[in-house]
Amino acid sequence: MGTLTRDTFQRPADLGDRADAAVLYARSYLLIRTVVGVLGILLPLIFIIGEAYFLRGGVHVRGSLSGYYHTSMRDVFVGGLCVIGFLLITYMSGQTNTQDFWYSLVAGVAVLGVTFFPTGRPGVAPGEPKCGSTPMPDGCSPVQQQFGETLVATIHYSCAAVFILCLARISFLFARREEKYQGAAGTALFHKLCGWAIVAAVVWAVVGGLLRISIGELTALYLGEVIAVWAFGASWLAKGSDLWSTLGPAHRRRLDEPA
């Protein structure tokens, strides 16, 4: 595989020239960045609003974003994360010598692990039978019943940590290129803040969970997950913003600037 580069290919100067195959390629990954960013920002809100609609009740939150797997929003949870996962896996797939590709690939595989290895069922009292028992307890997925609730939850949280930390690294890569090639110190700082916000959110979720810290019905894990997801969504949305300008006059960039 050789040494991986932190840069990507030189983006065409005019992203509005659809006759250029390189422009179409550039627009495709800019679209991926935009869609991933939008999904990252909207999903936590969709879970809350959607469940409130289906239950015809007030707006409440679960103990974690992953907890929505065990609610009426399961299909949205699985569908949304699968879309993000497959977009991350295919992102920069034409440039396998870049760090962007490999971190994104690992993040995409990890988020699919988050999806298909669900967290433990909420509200299970100590001593109650867990998934894997006979007869099968209520609310268990086939995977949980086959491999056991505890093991599946361990895989779930391990995949979640890998997913989030890979996205933090990609935000730092975005920041480096903005600073090096654009001279955009403000934008670079924004991406760095997003990256550090993701790292801090992971630390907060772990420490706050161990100390059982909560703010009303907002658990430390839920807050950490939402902050991390919103930070990564904001970073990807900002990095894909060059696509928006192609809807208007042709957008010019420096010829020596990687994507």
C-alpha positions in Angstrom: 0.0 0.0 0.0 3.0 2.3 0.6 2.9 5.6 2.4 -0.5 7.3 2.6 -0.7 10.9 1.7 -2.7 13.5 3.6 -3.5 15.3 0.3 -5.9 14.4 -2.5 -6.0 15.0 -6.2 -5.8 18.5 -7.6 -9.4 19.7 -8.0 -10.4 21.2 -11.4 -10.4 25.0 -11.4 -13.9 25.3 -12.7 -16.4 23.0 -10.9 -19.2 24.2 -13.2 -17.7 22.6 -16.3 -19.7 19.4 -16.5 -18.0 18.3 -19.7 -14.9 17.6 -17.7 -14.8 14.0 -16.2 -12.6 15.3 -13.4 -15.3 17.9 -12.5 -17.9 15.1 -12.3 -15.7 13.1 -10.0 -15.1 16.1 -7.8 -18.7 17.0 -7.7 -19.6 13.4 -6.7 -17.4 13.4 -3.5 -18.5 16.9 -2.7 -22.1 15.6 -2.8 -21.1 12.7 -0.5 -19.6 15.2 2.0 -22.8 17.3 1.9 -25.2 14.4 2.3 -23.2 12.9 5.1 -23.0 16.3 6.9 -26.8 16.9 6.5 -27.6 13.4 7.8 -25.2 13.8 10.8 -26.9 17.0 11.8 -30.5 15.9 11.2 -30.7 12.4 12.5 -30.7 13.2 16.3 -33.6 15.6 15.7 -35.4 13.1 13.4 -35.3 10.5 16.1 -36.9 12.8 18.7 -39.5 14.3 16.5 -40.3 11.0 14.8 -40.8 9.1 18.0 -43.0 11.9 19.4 -45.1 11.7 16.3 -45.5 7.9 16.4 -46.2 7.7 20.1 -48.4 10.8 20.0 -46.7 12.0 23.2 -44.3 14.7 24.3 -40.8 15.2 23.2 -38.4 12.9 25.1 -34.9 11.6 24.6 -33.5 8.1 25.1 -30.4 7.3 27.1 -28.4 7.2 23.9 -28.8 7.7 20.2 -28.2 3.9 19.9 -31.2 3.4 22.2 -33.5 4.4 19.3 -32.9 1.0 17.8 -35.3 -0.3 20.4 -38.0 2.1 19.6 -40.5 2.9 16.8 -37.6 4.7 15.1 -35.6 1.5 14.5 -36.1 1.6 10.7 -35.0 5.2 10.6 -32.0 4.5 12.8 -30.9 1.5 10.7 -31.6 3.2 7.4 -29.9 6.4 8.3 -26.7 4.8 9.6 -26.6 2.4 6.6 -26.7 5.3 4.2 -23.9 7.1 6.1 -21.9 3.9 6.3 -22.0 3.1 2.6 -21.3 6.7 1.6 -18.2 6.7 3.9 -17.1 3.4 2.4 -17.3 4.7 -1.1 -15.9 8.2 -0.4 -12.6 8.8 -2.1 -12.7 5.2 -3.4 -10.8 6.3 -6.5 -7.8 7.4 -4.3 -6.8 4.5 -2.1 -3.4 6.0 -1.4 -5.0 8.8 0.8 -5.6 8.9 4.5 -9.0 10.2 3.8 -10.0 7.0 2.0 -8.8 4.6 4.7 -10.1 6.6 7.7 -13.4 7.0 5.9 -13.5 3.3 4.9 -12.8 2.2 8.5 -15.4 4.7 9.8 -18.0 3.3 7.3 -17.4 -0.3 8.3 -17.5 0.6 11.9 -20.9 2.5 11.7 -22.3 -0.6 9.9 -21.1 -2.5 13.0 -23.0 0.0 15.2 -26.1 -0.6 13.1 -26.1 -4.4 12.9 -24.8 -5.1 16.5 -27.3 -3.1 18.6 -26.9 -1.8 22.0 -28.5 -3.5 25.0 -32.2 -3.2 25.6 -33.0 -0.2 27.8 -34.8 -0.6 31.1 -33.8 -4.3 31.7 -33.8 -4.7 35.5 -30.9 -6.6 37.2 -31.6 -10.3 37.3 -33.9 -10.3 34.3 -33.0 -12.8 31.5 -30.9 -11.3 28.7 -30.9 -12.0 25.1 -29.4 -15.5 24.4 -31.6 -17.0 27.1 -34.3 -19.6 26.4 -37.1 -18.7 25.8 -36.0 -15.5 24.0 -36.8 -12.4 26.0 -38.9 -9.6 24.5 -37.2 -7.0 22.3 -34.2 -9.1 21.4 -32.8 -8.9 17.8 -31.7 -12.2 16.1 -28.1 -11.1 16.5 -28.5 -10.5 20.2 -30.2 -13.8 20.7 -27.5 -15.7 18.7 -24.4 -14.1 20.3 -25.7 -12.8 23.6 -26.7 -9.3 24.6 -23.5 -8.4 26.5 -21.1 -9.4 23.7 -23.2 -7.7 21.0 -23.3 -4.5 23.1 -19.6 -4.6 23.6 -19.1 -4.9 19.8 -21.6 -2.0 19.3 -19.7 0.5 21.5 -16.3 -0.6 20.2 -17.5 0.1 16.7 -19.0 3.4 17.8 -15.7 4.6 19.3 -13.8 3.6 16.1 -16.4 5.4 13.9 -16.3 8.6 15.9 -12.5 8.8 16.3 -11.9 8.2 12.6 -14.2 11.1 11.8 -12.3 13.3 14.2 -9.1 12.4 12.3 -10.8 13.3 9.0 -11.8 16.7 10.4 -8.1 17.4 11.2 -7.2 16.4 7.7 -9.7 18.9 6.4 -8.2 21.6 8.6 -4.7 20.9 7.4 -5.6 21.3 3.7 -7.6 24.5 4.3 -4.7 26.0 6.2 -2.0 24.8 3.8 -3.6 25.4 0.4 -6.3 27.9 1.0 -4.6 30.0 3.7 -8.1 29.9 5.3 -7.1 30.1 8.9 -10.7 30.6 10.1 -12.1 27.6 8.2 -9.1 25.5 9.3 -9.8 26.5 12.9 -13.5 25.5 12.5 -12.5 22.0 11.3 -10.0 21.7 14.2 -12.7 22.7 16.7 -15.0 20.1 15.2 -12.3 17.5 15.5 -11.5 18.3 19.1 -15.2 18.6 19.9 -15.6 15.0 18.8 -12.7 13.8 20.9 -14.0 15.7 23.9 -17.5 14.3 23.4 -16.1 10.8 23.5 -14.2 11.5 26.7 -17.3 13.1 28.2 -19.5 10.2 27.3 -17.1 7.7 29.0 -16.3 9.7 32.1 -19.8 11.0 32.5 -21.2 7.5 32.1 -18.9 6.1 34.8 -19.9 8.9 37.1 -23.5 8.6 36.1 -23.8 12.3 35.3 -27.0 13.5 33.7 -28.7 16.8 33.0 -32.4 16.2 33.5 -33.2 13.2 31.2 -30.1 13.9 29.1 -27.5 11.3 30.0 -23.8 11.9 29.5 -23.7 9.2 26.8 -26.6 10.9 24.9 -25.0 14.3 25.1 -21.6 13.0 24.1 -23.1 11.2 21.1 -25.1 14.2 19.9 -22.2 16.6 20.2 -19.9 14.2 18.3 -22.4 13.6 15.6 -23.2 17.3 15.1 -19.5 18.2 15.1 -18.7 15.7 12.4 -21.8 16.7 10.4 -20.8 20.4 10.6 -17.3 19.6 9.5 -18.4 17.5 6.5 -21.1 20.0 5.5 -18.6 22.8 5.6 -16.1 20.9 3.5 -18.7 20.0 0.9 -19.9 23.6 0.6 -17.9 24.2 -2.6 -20.6 22.2 -4.4 -23.2 24.8 -3.5 -21.4 27.5 -5.5 -21.7 25.4 -8.7 -25.4 26.1 -8.6 -24.5 29.7 -9.5 -21.7 31.2 -11.5 -18.7 29.1 -12.2 -16.5 28.7 -9.1 -12.8 29.2 -9.3 -10.2 27.6 -7.0 -6.5 27.6 -6.9 -5.1 25.1 -9.4 -2.6 23.6 -6.9 -5.2 23.0 -4.2 -6.0 19.4 -3.4 -9.6 18.5 -2.5 
